[in-house]
Amino acid sequence: MDFVKDFFKLEEKGTSVGRELIAGLTTFLSMAYILVVNPMILGATGMDPSGVFIATVIAAAVGTLVMGIVANYPIALAPGMGVNAFFTYTVVFTMGYSYQQALAAVFISGILFLIISFTGIREKIINAIPNNLKLAVGAGIGLFIAFIGLKNSGIVTYDSGTLVEFGTSNPTPSKVIPMLGDLADPAILVAVIGLIITIILYVLKIRAAIFIGLVITTLVSVALGQSGTLETMDFNNHLIGEFWDGITDGIWNFKFFIVIFTFLFIDFFDTTGTLVTVGRRAGLVNEEGELVGSNKALFADATATVVGSIAGTSTTTSYIESLSGVEAGGRTGLTSVFTGLLFILSIFLLPFTGYITFAVTAPALIMVGILMASQLKEIDWEDIAVAIPAFLTIIIMPLAYSISTGIALGFIFYPITLIVSKRGKEVNPIMYFLAFIFLIYFLVSSNTVMDPIYDFFK
């Protein structure tokens, strides 16, 4: 036990093994839904759901354990939500690539990630972000994660049954008005009861309030008959190594390199936002606001993407749900080790993962969003040149349902507003470069702009 305390520097961080265990459990429960959702989404491509489940467990367990042991960060990893939908509905369905080719693109993007991590470029980029934008990223993610909880639980919905979408043209006003879900729905009732209980526990300053809230919400869900179910998985149908078929049989055209770039872009900035935000809450930043030892955390994230693609899943990334563990007291990599071990155990506890529904995790996510919103007060709102990009970063994340899109718009407008204010010298050269890259990214994402270019390179 002394070795564990010394290795993870528990006393130095003001924590204990018991507190880290509770934090690890909280983080796992907050993100265990990915074990159910990822096979559903990727299974639509023709991938065997059992194989995707195995790949999800491998990617999450390996990535989280590496994060905990190598970086000593209380951050968990798993195949990312959003990027798995891009994998399925854009790369495979719309662009016509096979899932093996899509896995090959994820693998290559992961290798590029590793190279960038070893060179220290990612760490320099993170440390070049001005403090006000870091605060904006954290607050925006708070709104985003709370919105995820509200939306997934059904507490907030739309009369059209769809989400607000970034860049949608000519939306019908009557179809984009947020509405409250039917509180008579047992699933929604579970989430509402859980949220009330979690808030009460937190206001009463009960230690591990979020974790206790999760447990109670799970019991309420079971009592109301709202626990989820999973079909029996066949663990012989793994997808390990299928990415190689995508490499040997790949269509190496211009469009495929765009796919690789997009995977790289999304993972890079989703991870950057998560590391900065969780790092601040966990006390992992120095007096200059820079993450301590972030290169090791970046290495862990890149490794997880490579391992995940080999196992047979879409891009693996750092999860913002890790904040729930941090708020439960997690401060070191031991939190991640416990979470990683729980992911391994989830193979044997497969029938029980159905109890971790969206309604069960919603209260924890909403509570974390409330806590993160406190960063809004630290932004210099009196400086309009800073306030504009900060606000755009914050508001676009939930509305576009994308951390990276919010970061992109904020980073584009930051140098613009400072240049107009005749303060261009205050902008780090890296921020100018990022603004240019983000502009290119939006052009790449535009079918109207890129389709003629695709046709030219065919």
Buried (B, 14 or more C-beta within 10 A) or exposed (E): EEEEBEBBBBEEBEBBBEBBBBBBBBBBBBBBBBBBBBBEBBBBBEBBBBBBBBBBBBBBBBBBBBBBBBBBBBBBBBBBBBBBBBBBBBBBEEBEBBBBBBBBBBBBBBBBBBEBBEEEBBBEBBBBBBBBBBBBBBBBBBBBBBBBBBBBBBBBBBEEEEBBEBEEEEEEEEEBEEEEBEEEBEBBBBBBBBBEBBBEBBEEEBEBBBBBBBBBBBEBBEEBEBBBEBEEBEEEBBBEEBBBBBBEEBEEEEBBEBBBBBBBBBBBBBBBBBBBBBBBBBEBBEEEBBBEBBBBBBBBBBBBBBBBBBBBBBBBBBBBBBBBBBBBBBBBBBBBBBBBBBBBBBBEEBEEBBBBBBBBBBBBBBBBBBBBBEBBEBBEEEBEBBBBBBBBBBBBBBBBBBBBBBBBBBBBBBBBBBBEEEBEEBBBEBBBEBBEBBEEBBEBBEEEEBEEEBEEEE
